[in-house]
Amino acid sequence: MSLNLTTQDKNTLRTAAYGAVSLLAAGDAAGSPHKVATHGSIALASATGPVGHVLAEKSKIENLDGKSVAAIADKVLPALTAAMDLLKKQDPAEADNFRGIIAVAIEAGTRAHKGEPGPVLAEMTRKINGALDAA
């Protein structure tokens, strides 16, 4: 199967993916949010397949500039669910690819820490995975 994505669909995928990394970084405000963001973004830039092409497109990702973590989550968590729903309907294998891309970005972001991620990052990871599973 191939993906037939509108501009809005692509924006949803990018918002979901880069938003997940933004949520992790925001959840690590007391630590090294820039390292979390850098490692997570590098992982997204390394994505392959049709979703990898979408994530590599050079376009502005809107709606990730919330004034709080809650405001960012209000945009990103529904986008994660919508992205999975969209991909499952068009190409279940690509939905699995997207889930894997997000998992690698989360792991790369949380590994920016020395030692285990703290409870805030663990909870943010749980919420991201919950949004992916909700589709």
N, CA, C and O atoms as a MOPAC input file, in Angstrom:
PM7 MOZYME 1SCF
protein

 N      0.83300 1    -1.18800 1     0.00000 1
 C      0.00000 1     0.00000 1     0.00000 1
 C      0.87600 1     1.24900 1     0.00000 1
 O      2.01500 1     1.22900 1     0.46500 1
 N      0.33800 1     2.29600 1    -0.51300 1
 C      1.05000 1     3.56700 1    -0.44300 1
 C      0.17600 1     4.56700 1     0.30400 1
 O     -1.04200 1     4.41300 1     0.39500 1
 N      0.81200 1     5.56500 1     0.82000 1
 C      0.08500 1     6.58300 1     1.57400 1
 C     -0.39900 1     7.68200 1     0.64100 1
 O      0.31700 1     8.10700 1    -0.26500 1
 N     -1.59800 1     8.12400 1     0.87000 1
 C     -2.16300 1     9.25200 1     0.14600 1
 C     -2.43600 1    10.33000 1     1.19300 1
 O     -3.51900 1    10.38200 1     1.77500 1
 N     -1.45000 1    11.18200 1     1.42200 1
 C     -1.52300 1    12.15300 1     2.51800 1
 C     -1.76900 1    13.55800 1     2.00500 1
 O     -1.11400 1    14.02200 1     1.07200 1
 N     -2.71900 1    14.22300 1     2.62800 1
 C     -2.96100 1    15.63200 1     2.33600 1
 C     -1.92400 1    16.46900 1     3.08600 1
 O     -1.17000 1    15.95100 1     3.90900 1
 N     -1.89900 1    17.74300 1     2.79400 1
 C     -1.01300 1    18.65500 1     3.52500 1
 C     -1.34600 1    18.63100 1     5.00400 1
 O     -0.44300 1    18.63800 1     5.84200 1
 N     -2.63100 1    18.60100 1     5.33900 1
 C     -3.04700 1    18.54800 1     6.74600 1
 C     -2.59500 1    17.24300 1     7.40100 1
 O     -2.16200 1    17.24900 1     8.55300 1
 N     -2.69200 1    16.12000 1     6.67400 1
 C     -2.23200 1    14.83500 1     7.20300 1
 C     -0.74000 1    14.89700 1     7.53000 1
 O     -0.30900 1    14.44700 1     8.59200 1
 N      0.03100 1    15.45300 1     6.61700 1
 C      1.47600 1    15.57800 1     6.84300 1
 C      1.75900 1    16.46000 1     8.04800 1
 O      2.64400 1    16.15400 1     8.84800 1
 N      1.01500 1    17.55100 1     8.18500 1
 C      1.19100 1    18.42400 1     9.35000 1
 C      0.87400 1    17.67700 1    10.64000 1
 O      1.55200 1    17.85900 1    11.65100 1
 N     -0.15200 1    16.84000 1    10.60400 1
 C     -0.50500 1    16.05100 1    11.78600 1
 C      0.62100 1    15.10200 1    12.15600 1
 O      0.96700 1    14.98000 1    13.33100 1
 N      1.20000 1    14.42600 1    11.16400 1
 C      2.31100 1    13.50100 1    11.42900 1
 C      3.51400 1    14.23600 1    12.01700 1
 O      4.12300 1    13.77400 1    12.98100 1
 N      3.84900 1    15.38400 1    11.42800 1
 C      5.00000 1    16.14600 1    11.94100 1
 C      4.72300 1    16.69800 1    13.33500 1
 O      5.59700 1    16.66800 1    14.20100 1
 N      3.50600 1    17.20500 1    13.55400 1
 C      3.15100 1    17.71700 1    14.87900 1
 C      3.23800 1    16.60100 1    15.91200 1
 O      3.75100 1    16.80500 1    17.01200 1
 N      2.74100 1    15.43200 1    15.55900 1
 C      2.78500 1    14.29800 1    16.47800 1
 C      4.21800 1    13.90100 1    16.80700 1
 O      4.57200 1    13.76200 1    17.97800 1
 N      5.03300 1    13.72100 1    15.79300 1
 C      6.40000 1    13.23200 1    16.00600 1
 C      7.27200 1    14.26200 1    16.71500 1
 O      7.85400 1    13.97700 1    17.76200 1
 N      7.36100 1    15.45600 1    16.14300 1
 C      8.20900 1    16.47700 1    16.76600 1
 C      7.60200 1    16.97700 1    18.06800 1
 O      8.31800 1    17.41700 1    18.96700 1
 N      6.27500 1    16.90800 1    18.16600 1
 C      5.61600 1    17.27500 1    19.41000 1
 C      5.94400 1    16.31200 1    20.53400 1
 O      6.10300 1    16.73100 1    21.68100 1
 N      6.04700 1    15.02200 1    20.22400 1
 C      6.42600 1    14.04000 1    21.24600 1
 C      7.80400 1    14.37500 1    21.81100 1
 O      8.02100 1    14.30000 1    23.02100 1
 N      8.72600 1    14.74200 1    20.93700 1
 C     10.06200 1    15.13000 1    21.38800 1
 C      9.98700 1    16.42800 1    22.20900 1
 O     10.67100 1    16.56800 1    23.22300 1
 N      9.16200 1    17.36000 1    21.76500 1
 C      8.99100 1    18.61600 1    22.50700 1
 C      8.42800 1    18.36300 1    23.90000 1
 O      8.85200 1    18.99900 1    24.86400 1
 N      7.48400 1    17.44500 1    24.01200 1
 C      6.93000 1    17.10400 1    25.32300 1
 C      7.99200 1    16.52400 1    26.23900 1
 O      8.06600 1    16.87700 1    27.41600 1
 N      8.81000 1    15.63700 1    25.70200 1
 C      9.89500 1    15.07900 1    26.51300 1
 C     10.83800 1    16.17800 1    26.98500 1
 O     11.21600 1    16.22600 1    28.15500 1
 N     11.21100 1    17.05400 1    26.06800 1
 C     12.12800 1    18.14100 1    26.43100 1
 C     11.49700 1    19.05400 1    27.47700 1
 O     12.16100 1    19.46200 1    28.42900 1
 N     10.22100 1    19.37500 1    27.30300 1
 C      9.53700 1    20.23800 1    28.26700 1
 C      9.43000 1    19.55700 1    29.62700 1
 O      9.48600 1    20.22000 1    30.66300 1
 N      9.27900 1    18.25300 1    29.62600 1
 C      9.21600 1    17.50300 1    30.87300 1
 C     10.54400 1    17.39800 1    31.57900 1
 O     10.60700 1    16.96600 1    32.73000 1
 N     11.60100 1    17.78500 1    30.90600 1
 C     12.94800 1    17.74100 1    31.48900 1
 C     13.48500 1    19.15300 1    31.70000 1
 O     14.69100 1    19.38300 1    31.60200 1
 N     12.60700 1    20.08200 1    31.98400 1
 C     13.00600 1    21.49000 1    32.10700 1
 C     14.08200 1    21.71200 1    33.15700 1
 O     14.89900 1    22.62200 1    33.01600 1
 N     14.09900 1    20.91200 1    34.19000 1
 C     15.10100 1    21.08500 1    35.23700 1
 C     16.41100 1    20.36600 1    34.91800 1
 O     17.40600 1    20.55000 1    35.61700 1
 N     16.41400 1    19.55600 1    33.87500 1
 C     17.60700 1    18.78800 1    33.50900 1
 C     18.28900 1    19.38300 1    32.30200 1
 O     18.81200 1    20.49600 1    32.35200 1
 N     18.28100 1    18.63300 1    31.21600 1
 C     18.92500 1    19.05400 1    29.96900 1
 C     17.92900 1    18.96600 1    28.81900 1
 O     18.04900 1    18.08800 1    27.96500 1
 N     16.94500 1    19.86800 1    28.78600 1
 C     15.92800 1    19.76700 1    27.73000 1
 C     16.51000 1    19.88300 1    26.33000 1
 O     15.99800 1    19.26800 1    25.39500 1
 N     17.57300 1    20.66300 1    26.17200 1
 C     18.17400 1    20.80700 1    24.84700 1
 C     18.79000 1    19.49000 1    24.37800 1
 O     18.75000 1    19.18500 1    23.18600 1
 N     19.35700 1    18.70900 1    25.29100 1
 C     19.91500 1    17.40800 1    24.91000 1
 C     18.80300 1    16.43400 1    24.53300 1
 O     18.93000 1    15.68000 1    23.56800 1
 N     17.71700 1    16.45300 1    25.29600 1
 C     16.57800 1    15.59000 1    24.97800 1
 C     16.05400 1    15.93800 1    23.59100 1
 O     15.82800 1    15.05000 1    22.76900 1
 N     15.86100 1    17.23100 1    23.33000 1
 C     15.33300 1    17.68200 1    22.03700 1
 C     16.28300 1    17.32600 1    20.90000 1
 O     15.84300 1    16.87400 1    19.84300 1
 N     17.56900 1    17.52300 1    21.10500 1
 C     18.55100 1    17.23700 1    20.06100 1
 C     18.57600 1    15.75500 1    19.72300 1
 O     18.49700 1    15.38200 1    18.55200 1
 N     18.68700 1    14.90700 1    20.74200 1
 C     18.76100 1    13.46200 1    20.49400 1
 C     17.46500 1    12.93400 1    19.88600 1
 O     17.50000 1    12.10600 1    18.97700 1
 N     16.33300 1    13.40300 1    20.37600 1
 C     15.05000 1    12.97600 1    19.81800 1
 C     14.87000 1    13.43100 1    18.38700 1
 O     14.38000 1    12.67300 1    17.55000 1
 N     15.26200 1    14.66200 1    18.09500 1
 C     15.12500 1    15.19400 1    16.73900 1
 C     16.04600 1    14.48300 1    15.75400 1
 O     15.67200 1    14.25600 1    14.60400 1
 N     17.22800 1    14.13700 1    16.19400 1
 C     18.14200 1    13.37600 1    15.32600 1
 C     17.52500 1    12.02700 1    14.99200 1
 O     17.61800 1    11.56200 1    13.85600 1
 N     16.89800 1    11.40100 1    15.97300 1
 C     16.23700 1    10.11900 1    15.72400 1
 C     15.11900 1    10.28500 1    14.69100 1
 O     14.97100 1     9.44900 1    13.79900 1
 N     14.33500 1    11.35400 1    14.80600 1
 C     13.26100 1    11.58700 1    13.82500 1
 C     13.82500 1    11.85200 1    12.44200 1
 O     13.26000 1    11.40900 1    11.44300 1
 N     14.92600 1    12.56700 1    12.37900 1
 C     15.54700 1    12.86500 1    11.08300 1
 C     16.11900 1    11.61100 1    10.43300 1
 O     16.38000 1    11.59500 1     9.23000 1
 N     16.31300 1    10.56800 1    11.22200 1
 C     16.85300 1     9.30800 1    10.70500 1
 C     15.76700 1     8.33100 1    10.29800 1
 O     16.06700 1     7.20500 1     9.90100 1
 N     14.51400 1     8.73900 1    10.38900 1
 C     13.39500 1     7.85200 1    10.07100 1
 C     13.38400 1     7.49000 1     8.58900 1
 O     13.82900 1     8.26200 1     7.74000 1
 N     12.86800 1     6.30800 1     8.30200 1
 C     12.79600 1     5.82500 1     6.92700 1
 C     11.34100 1     5.55100 1     6.54300 1
 O     10.42900 1     5.69400 1     7.35700 1
 N     11.15200 1     5.15800 1     5.29900 1
 C      9.82300 1     4.84800 1     4.79700 1
 C      9.05300 1     6.10900 1     4.45600 1
 O      9.58500 1     7.21400 1     4.56400 1
 N      7.81300 1     5.95100 1     4.04800 1
 C      7.00400 1     7.11600 1     3.69800 1
 C      6.89800 1     8.14800 1     4.82300 1
 O      6.94300 1     9.35100 1     4.56400 1
 N      6.76000 1     7.69100 1     6.05500 1
 C      6.69700 1     8.63600 1     7.17300 1
 C      8.02800 1     9.36100 1     7.32900 1
 O      8.05000 1    10.55200 1     7.64000 1
 N      9.12200 1     8.66700 1     7.11900 1
 C     10.43200 1     9.30100 1     7.18300 1
 C     10.55100 1    10.44200 1     6.18900 1
 O     11.14000 1    11.48000 1     6.49100 1
 N      9.99000 1    10.24700 1     5.00000 1
 C      9.99500 1    11.31400 1     3.99200 1
 C      9.17700 1    12.51000 1     4.46500 1
 O      9.58100 1    13.65800 1     4.27800 1
 N      8.02900 1    12.23900 1     5.07900 1
 C      7.18500 1    13.32900 1     5.58700 1
 C      7.92000 1    14.09900 1     6.68100 1
 O      7.90900 1    15.33000 1     6.69500 1
 N      8.55700 1    13.37000 1     7.59400 1
 C      9.25700 1    14.04000 1     8.69800 1
 C     10.46900 1    14.82600 1     8.20700 1
 O     10.88700 1    15.78800 1     8.85300 1
 N     11.03100 1    14.42800 1     7.08300 1
 C     12.21100 1    15.11400 1     6.54700 1
 C     11.86900 1    16.37100 1     5.75300 1
 O     12.75200 1    17.17500 1     5.45300 1
 N     10.59500 1    16.54600 1     5.41300 1
 C     10.21100 1    17.73100 1     4.64500 1
 C     10.52100 1    18.99400 1     5.43800 1
 O     10.33400 1    19.05200 1     6.65400 1
 N     10.99100 1    19.98200 1     4.72800 1
 C     11.32700 1    21.25500 1     5.36000 1
 C     10.08600 1    22.14000 1     5.38200 1
 O      9.78200 1    22.82600 1     4.40600 1
 N      9.39000 1    22.11600 1     6.48100 1
 C      8.22900 1    22.97900 1     6.64100 1
 C      8.06700 1    23.30900 1     8.11600 1
 O      8.49300 1    22.55800 1     8.99300 1
 N      7.45300 1    24.43000 1     8.36200 1
 C      7.26100 1    24.87100 1     9.74100 1
 C      6.22900 1    23.97600 1    10.41100 1
 O      5.17600 1    23.67600 1     9.84800 1
 N      6.55800 1    23.56200 1    11.62000 1
 C      5.62900 1    22.78500 1    12.41900 1
 C      4.95800 1    23.76400 1    13.36600 1
 O      5.60300 1    24.36700 1    14.22400 1
 N      3.66800 1    23.90700 1    13.19500 1
 C      2.93400 1    24.88900 1    13.97900 1
 C      2.36700 1    24.26500 1    15.24600 1
 O      2.29300 1    23.04300 1    15.37500 1
 N      1.97200 1    25.11500 1    16.16800 1
 C      1.25000 1    24.71900 1    17.36800 1
 C      2.09300 1    23.98500 1    18.40000 1
 O      1.53500 1    23.25500 1    19.21900 1
 N      3.39600 1    24.14400 1    18.39800 1
 C      4.22000 1    23.50500 1    19.42000 1
 C      4.82000 1    24.52600 1    20.37900 1
 O      5.78200 1    24.22900 1    21.08600 1
 N      4.25700 1    25.71500 1    20.40000 1
 C      4.82900 1    26.77500 1    21.21800 1
 C      3.93500 1    27.12700 1    22.40700 1
 O      3.75500 1    28.30100 1    22.72900 1
 N      3.38400 1    26.11300 1    23.04900 1
 C      2.52200 1    26.34600 1    24.19600 1
 C      3.27900 1    27.00300 1    25.33500 1
 O      4.49700 1    26.86700 1    25.45200 1
 N      2.54900 1    27.70700 1    26.16300 1
 C      3.16100 1    28.40900 1    27.29300 1
 C      3.37200 1    27.48700 1    28.48800 1
 O      3.96100 1    27.89000 1    29.49000 1
 N      2.89600 1    26.26200 1    28.38400 1
 C      3.08500 1    25.28000 1    29.45100 1
 C      3.16300 1    23.88900 1    28.83500 1
 O      2.81200 1    23.68400 1    27.67300 1
 N      3.62600 1    22.94900 1    29.63300 1
 C      3.66300 1    21.56400 1    29.17000 1
 C      2.23800 1    21.08700 1    28.88200 1
 O      2.00700 1    20.35800 1    27.91700 1
 N      1.29400 1    21.49700 1    29.71500 1
 C     -0.10200 1    21.09900 1    29.50900 1
 C     -0.62300 1    21.60900 1    28.16800 1
 O     -1.33400 1    20.89100 1    27.46500 1
 N     -0.27400 1    22.83900 1    27.81400 1
 C     -0.73000 1    23.40800 1    26.53500 1
 C     -0.12400 1    22.65300 1    25.35200 1
 O     -0.80000 1    22.43500 1    24.34700 1
 N      1.12800 1    22.25900 1    25.46400 1
 C      1.77000 1    21.48000 1    24.40300 1
 C      1.09900 1    20.10100 1    24.31400 1
 O      0.80000 1    19.62000 1    23.22100 1
 N      0.86900 1    19.48000 1    25.46100 1
 C      0.24700 1    18.15400 1    25.49700 1
 C     -1.15000 1    18.18000 1    24.89100 1
 O     -1.56900 1    17.22000 1    24.24500 1
 N     -1.86900 1    19.27900 1    25.10100 1
 C     -3.22400 1    19.40100 1    24.54300 1
 C     -3.22100 1    19.34000 1    23.02300 1
 O     -4.22400 1    18.96600 1    22.41700 1
 N     -2.11600 1    19.70000 1    22.40600 1
 C     -2.00100 1    19.66500 1    20.94500 1
 C     -1.35800 1    18.37000 1    20.45700 1
 O     -1.76800 1    17.80100 1    19.44600 1
 N     -0.34800 1    17.91800 1    21.19100 1
 C      0.46400 1    16.80100 1    20.71400 1
 C     -0.19300 1    15.44300 1    20.94600 1
 O     -0.18100 1    14.59700 1    20.05200 1
 N     -0.75300 1    15.22300 1    22.10200 1
 C     -1.32100 1    13.90500 1    22.38700 1
 C     -2.46400 1    13.55500 1    21.42000 1
 O     -2.49800 1    12.43200 1    20.91600 1
 N     -3.40400 1    14.48000 1    21.14400 1
 C     -4.41700 1    14.16000 1    20.13200 1
 C     -3.81300 1    13.96600 1    18.72900 1
 O     -4.31900 1    13.16500 1    17.94300 1
 N     -2.73500 1    14.69700 1    18.41800 1
 C     -2.08900 1    14.53400 1    17.11400 1
 C     -1.46400 1    13.14100 1    16.99500 1
 O     -1.49100 1    12.54600 1    15.91700 1
 N     -0.90800 1    12.61900 1    18.07700 1
 C     -0.35200 1    11.26200 1    18.05800 1
 C     -1.44600 1    10.24000 1    17.76700 1
 O     -1.25800 1     9.33300 1    16.95600 1
 N     -2.58000 1    10.38900 1    18.42900 1
 C     -3.69900 1     9.47500 1    18.20300 1
 C     -4.21800 1     9.60100 1    16.77400 1
 O     -4.47900 1     8.59700 1    16.11100 1
 N     -4.36600 1    10.83100 1    16.30800 1
 C     -4.86100 1    11.06000 1    14.94200 1
 C     -3.89400 1    10.49800 1    13.91000 1
 O     -4.32600 1     9.91900 1    12.91300 1
 N     -2.60100 1    10.65600 1    14.13100 1
 C     -1.60300 1    10.13700 1    13.19300 1
 C     -1.68300 1     8.62300 1    13.11000 1
 O     -1.65200 1     8.05600 1    12.01800 1
 N     -1.78700 1     7.96300 1    14.25900 1
 C     -1.88600 1     6.50200 1    14.25500 1
 C     -3.17700 1     6.05500 1    13.57500 1
 O     -3.16800 1     5.09400 1    12.80400 1
 N     -4.27100 1     6.73100 1    13.84700 1
 C     -5.55100 1     6.37800 1    13.23100 1
 C     -5.47500 1     6.51900 1    11.70700 1
 O     -5.90500 1     5.63300 1    10.96900 1
 N     -4.93000 1     7.63200 1    11.25700 1
 C     -4.77100 1     7.88800 1     9.82400 1
 C     -3.92100 1     6.80600 1     9.16100 1
 O     -4.28800 1     6.26700 1     8.11700 1
 N     -2.78900 1     6.50000 1     9.77700 1
 C     -1.88000 1     5.52000 1     9.18200 1
 C     -2.45900 1     4.10800 1     9.22100 1
 O     -2.28200 1     3.34700 1     8.27000 1
 N     -3.14900 1     3.74600 1    10.30500 1
 C     -3.76300 1     2.41700 1    10.38100 1
 C     -4.78500 1     2.22000 1     9.26500 1
 O     -4.90200 1     1.12900 1     8.70500 1
 N     -5.52200 1     3.27800 1     8.94600 1
 C     -6.54000 1     3.17900 1     7.89300 1
 C     -5.91200 1     3.04700 1     6.51300 1
 O     -6.44400 1     2.35200 1     5.64700 1
 N     -4.76800 1     3.72100 1     6.30500 1
 C     -4.16000 1     3.71500 1     4.96700 1
 C     -3.14800 1     2.59800 1     4.77100 1
 O     -3.09000 1     1.99100 1     3.70100 1
 N     -2.35000 1     2.32200 1     5.79900 1
 C     -1.29000 1     1.32800 1     5.65300 1
 C     -0.83900 1     0.87700 1     7.04400 1
 O      0.01600 1     1.52000 1     7.65400 1
 N     -1.40500 1    -0.21700 1     7.54800 1
 C     -1.06100 1    -0.67400 1     8.90200 1
 C      0.44300 1    -0.86800 1     9.12700 1
 O      0.93800 1    -0.63600 1    10.23000 1
 N      1.16000 1    -1.28700 1     8.10200 1
 C      2.60800 1    -1.45400 1     8.25800 1
 C      3.27800 1    -0.10300 1     8.50900 1
 O      4.22900 1    -0.01100 1     9.28500 1
 N      2.78100 1     0.93500 1     7.85600 1
 C      3.35700 1     2.26400 1     8.06300 1
 C      2.97000 1     2.81600 1     9.43400 1
 O      3.71300 1     3.60900 1    10.01200 1
 N      1.82100 1     2.40500 1     9.95400 1
 C      1.45600 1     2.76900 1    11.33000 1
 C      2.45400 1     2.14900 1    12.30500 1
 O      2.87300 1     2.79600 1    13.26500 1
 N      2.83400 1     0.89300 1    12.05600 1
 C      3.84600 1     0.24300 1    12.89300 1
 C      5.18800 1     0.95700 1    12.77300 1
 O      5.90700 1     1.11300 1    13.76000 1
 N      5.51800 1     1.38800 1    11.56400 1
 C      6.75600 1     2.13500 1    11.35000 1
 C      6.73500 1     3.43600 1    12.15300 1
 O      7.72400 1     3.78700 1    12.79800 1
 N      5.60700 1     4.15000 1    12.11300 1
 C      5.47700 1     5.40500 1    12.85200 1
 C      5.64800 1     5.16500 1    14.34400 1
 O      6.36400 1     5.90900 1    15.01400 1
 N      4.99500 1     4.12900 1    14.87200 1
 C      5.13200 1     3.80300 1    16.29300 1
 C      6.59900 1     3.53600 1    16.63800 1
 O      7.09200 1     3.98400 1    17.67300 1
 N      7.28500 1     2.80800 1    15.76800 1
 C      8.70400 1     2.52700 1    15.99600 1
 C      9.55400 1     3.78700 1    15.95200 1
 O     10.48200 1     3.94200 1    16.74600 1
 N      9.24000 1     4.68400 1    15.02800 1
 C      9.96900 1     5.95300 1    14.92700 1
 C      9.81300 1     6.74500 1    16.21900 1
 O     10.78700 1     7.28500 1    16.74200 1
 N      8.59000 1     6.81300 1    16.73000 1
 C      8.34300 1     7.54100 1    17.98400 1
 C      9.06300 1     6.85700 1    19.13800 1
 O      9.64000 1     7.53100 1    19.99200 1
 N      9.03600 1     5.53000 1    19.17600 1
 C      9.71900 1     4.79800 1    20.24600 1
 C     11.21700 1     5.07900 1    20.24500 1
 O     11.81200 1     5.27800 1    21.30400 1
 N     11.82300 1     5.09500 1    19.07400 1
 C     13.26700 1     5.37300 1    18.98200 1
 C     13.55700 1     6.81600 1    19.40900 1
 O     14.53600 1     7.06900 1    20.11000 1
 N     12.71500 1     7.75300 1    18.99000 1
 C     12.91900 1     9.15700 1    19.38300 1
 C     12.80100 1     9.32600 1    20.89200 1
 O     13.57400 1    10.06700 1    21.49900 1
 N     11.83300 1     8.64100 1    21.50000 1
 C     11.67700 1     8.71300 1    22.95700 1
 C     12.90500 1     8.12300 1    23.64700 1
 O     13.44800 1     8.71000 1    24.58200 1
 N     13.32800 1     6.96600 1    23.17700 1
 C     14.49500 1     6.33600 1    23.79500 1
 C     15.73900 1     7.20000 1    23.62400 1
 O     16.52000 1     7.35900 1    24.56300 1
 N     15.92600 1     7.75400 1    22.43600 1
 C     17.08800 1     8.61900 1    22.21200 1
 C     17.02900 1     9.84500 1    23.11200 1
 O     18.04400 1    10.25200 1    23.67700 1
 N     15.85200 1    10.42800 1    23.24600 1
 C     15.70600 1    11.60400 1    24.10700 1
 C     15.95200 1    11.29200 1    25.56100 1
 O     16.63300 1    12.05200 1    26.25000 1
 N     15.41300 1    10.19300 1    26.04300 1
 C     15.58800 1     9.86700 1    27.45700 1
 C     17.00000 1     9.38300 1    27.76600 1
 O     17.45100 1     9.48300 1    28.90700 1
 N     17.69800 1     8.86400 1    26.76900 1
 C     19.09200 1     8.45200 1    26.98900 1
 C     20.04600 1     9.64100 1    27.07300 1
 O     21.22600 1     9.47600 1    27.38100 1
 N     19.53400 1    10.82900 1    26.80000 1
 C     20.36700 1    12.01700 1    26.95000 1
 C     20.76600 1    12.19100 1    28.41100 1
 O     21.70500 1    12.92100 1    28.72900 1
 N     20.04600 1    11.51800 1    29.28600 1
 C     20.35200 1    11.54600 1    30.72100 1
 C     21.40000 1    10.51200 1    31.04200 1
 O     21.52100 1     9.48800 1    30.36900 1
 N     22.14100 1    10.79300 1    32.06400 1
 C     23.02500 1     9.77400 1    32.60700 1
 C     22.19700 1     9.02800 1    33.65100 1
 O     21.64400 1     9.64200 1    34.56400 1
 N     22.11500 1     7.72800 1    33.51700 1
 C     21.29400 1     6.95900 1    34.43500 1
 C     19.85700 1     6.86200 1    33.95500 1
 O     19.54100 1     7.19500 1    32.81300 1
 N     19.00900 1     6.41100 1    34.83100 1
 C     17.59900 1     6.21900 1    34.50900 1
 C     16.88600 1     7.55400 1    34.37000 1
 O     17.20500 1     8.50500 1    35.08400 1
 N     15.91600 1     7.63400 1    33.44900 1
 C     15.10800 1     8.84200 1    33.38000 1
 C     14.27600 1     8.96100 1    34.65700 1
 O     13.86300 1     7.96000 1    35.24400 1
 N     14.04600 1    10.18200 1    35.06400 1
 C     13.28300 1    10.43300 1    36.27100 1
 C     11.80500 1    10.16600 1    36.08400 1
 O     11.36500 1     9.79700 1    34.99500 1
 N     11.03900 1    10.35200 1    37.14400 1
 C      9.61200 1    10.06300 1    37.08000 1
 C      8.84400 1    10.95700 1    36.09800 1
 O      7.84600 1    10.51700 1    35.52800 1
 N      9.27900 1    12.17500 1    35.89500 1
 C      8.57600 1    13.06400 1    34.97200 1
 C      8.71500 1    12.55000 1    33.53700 1
 O      7.72800 1    12.47900 1    32.80500 1
 N      9.93000 1    12.19400 1    33.13800 1
 C     10.12000 1    11.66100 1    31.77900 1
 C      9.43800 1    10.31000 1    31.61400 1
 O      8.90700 1    10.01100 1    30.54400 1
 N      9.44800 1     9.49800 1    32.65500 1
 C      8.76500 1     8.20700 1    32.58100 1
 C      7.26100 1     8.41400 1    32.39400 1
 O      6.63100 1     7.70800 1    31.60600 1
 N      6.69400 1     9.36100 1    33.10200 1
 C      5.26100 1     9.64100 1    32.97300 1
 C      4.94100 1    10.23200 1    31.59900 1
 O      3.91600 1     9.89500 1    31.00600 1
 N      5.79900 1    11.10100 1    31.09600 1
 C      5.56800 1    11.68000 1    29.77200 1
 C      5.63100 1    10.58600 1    28.71000 1
 O      4.83500 1    10.59000 1    27.77000 1
 N      6.55300 1     9.66700 1    28.84800 1
 C      6.64900 1     8.53300 1    27.92900 1
 C      5.37300 1     7.70000 1    27.98300 1
 O      4.86400 1     7.27400 1    26.94600 1
 N      4.85900 1     7.46800 1    29.18200 1
 C      3.62100 1     6.70800 1    29.34000 1
 C      2.45900 1     7.40600 1    28.63200 1
 O      1.64600 1     6.75200 1    27.97800 1
 N      2.38000 1     8.73100 1    28.76200 1
 C      1.29800 1     9.48200 1    28.12600 1
 C      1.41900 1     9.44200 1    26.58900 1
 O      0.41600 1     9.31300 1    25.88700 1
 N      2.63100 1     9.55300 1    26.08800 1
 C      2.85400 1     9.48100 1    24.63500 1
 C      2.43500 1     8.10700 1    24.11900 1
 O      1.72700 1     8.00600 1    23.11700 1
 N      2.87300 1     7.05000 1    24.80400 1
 C      2.49900 1     5.69600 1    24.38200 1
 C      0.98700 1     5.48000 1    24.50300 1
 O      0.39000 1     4.79600 1    23.67200 1
 N      0.38000 1     6.05200 1    25.51800 1
 C     -1.07000 1     5.95300 1    25.66700 1
 C     -1.80500 1     6.61300 1    24.51600 1
 O     -2.81900 1     6.09700 1    24.04500 1
 N     -1.30300 1     7.74300 1    24.06400 1
 C     -1.91900 1     8.43200 1    22.92000 1
 C     -1.76500 1     7.61200 1    21.64300 1
 O     -2.68100 1     7.56400 1    20.82300 1
 N     -0.62200 1     6.97200 1    21.47300 1
 C     -0.41300 1     6.10100 1    20.31300 1
 C     -1.36300 1     4.91200 1    20.36600 1
 O     -1.90800 1     4.50500 1    19.34000 1
 N     -1.56400 1     4.35800 1    21.55200 1
 C     -2.41000 1     3.18000 1    21.72300 1
 C     -3.89900 1     3.49800 1    21.59800 1
 O     -4.70400 1     2.59900 1    21.35700 1
 N     -4.27000 1     4.75800 1    21.75800 1
 C     -5.68000 1     5.14800 1    21.75100 1
 C     -6.31300 1     5.05100 1    20.36300 1
 O     -7.53800 1     5.05500 1    20.24100 1
 N     -5.49700 1     4.96400 1    19.33100 1
 C     -6.04000 1     4.91700 1    17.95500 1
 C     -6.61600 1     3.55400 1    17.65000 1
 O     -7.11500 1     3.32700 1    16.54800 1

